[in-house]
Amino acid sequence: MKTKRNSFTNSLGFVLAAAGSAVGLGNIWRFPYLAAKDGGGLFLVIYIILALTFGYTLLVSEISIGRKTKQSSLTAYGKLHGRFGWLGYIASAVPFLILPYYCIIGGWVMKYAVVFLSGGGKAAAKDGFFGSFITGHAEPIVYDAIFLLLTCFVIYRGINKGIESLSRILMPILIVLVVGISIFSLTLSNGTGAEKVTGLDGLKVFLVPDVSGMSFKDIFVVVMDAMGQLFYSISVAMGIMITYGSYFRDEDNLVKSVNQIEIFDTAIAILAGVMIIPAVCVYMGADKMKTTAGPGLMFVAMPKIFAQMGVFGRVIGSVFFLMVFFAALTSSVSVLEAVVSSVMDKTGTDRKKATISEGLIAFVIGVFICLGYNLLYFEAKLPKSSKGSTAQLLDIVDYLSNNIFMPVVAIGTCFLIGWFLTPDTVIGEATKNGERFGRKNLYILMIRFVSPVLLFILFLGSLGII
């Protein structure tokens, strides 16, 4: 006899869990950099437009697929259409590849949180601290194991006692911390007289559009950057939203919940910019913000900034890395759940066995990735890498999952819903309780024509063809 599938308690539990997945490291260390690099307010405007069109299209599609099939991504696509079963395997491969290295980075965040909370912020600001840590043989593996264990513990407890409970506790705390740090960032100042730079000057870099010297090609790059960021921001094309959608109750308002996730994610992304850009501009200059992203921003630039804040540096640094730790944990939980749910749906195994087995696999892969910075170190060149840059094992796995598999999943989803099943499949699921689908015509246009074209261009860019 088929067992009843677990579900979130209500729509709030679903929205908090989905938003927790969306609010991760990508929002914090990638969004501010892209905004500063791509014309500030210009990037924001384009990002918001894409979030309301392109992002909305993929988000409502995946959540609807999950709720309609009551399956995770591995089996949901095949259940909708027999010819698209292959897409489920690719969609499931994305979180499987992401989990090991995401937990490694989560371990890095934990390390810095411990360092700042124990009063070692000045040591973390020194040149070479980050490099010395990640090239160590044992310490990165230990922190990876701890972070992975925390992630597995949440998933082991299930939907309500694990994911939903964690989201209900951490997300309000995360919001308070993000807002608090953002306000503090705006009060910063450095220098005197004509050389004085304030947090409000940094805010202008973030919010005021700067199109000086930009060509049509440059604007096209901004559009592609904003679209690529949406993958990180709303957790689509990686099986997560299909999985969470499968736990979304039939009687709850799907359209309203998707709108709330949109608002929540966009607000946090913008606040991430307010948090980081003014601080970097005040203490390191606007040019530094435009050239620093990823680990370099989080683990090198930010500790140096906190070291310059004097007595407040330790407190703000501790709060900052604690906030990033919460964001990383809620995201890693959603990634692991996508994998565990797929294993459960495909094999019929129980949650506990699926969590333990996947946790062990992720740990073994994680060890090899950690060793990629010392014993297994090598240098590779990726198509999307900037000139002269090199890639290690972590970068290669990240490239495959984010730049190859995710665009393929998104394109496949557009063709499945737009042409093989027709958009009414999603529209009918989203409105089966009488809800109003306010962007119906826009959705049909996006899922059939605009989104596939944009995604194909993004995919060609990832391959280095354009």
Beta strands, then each sheet from edge to edge (+ up, - down):
strand 1: 189-190
strand 2: 197-198
sheet 1: 1+ 2-
end
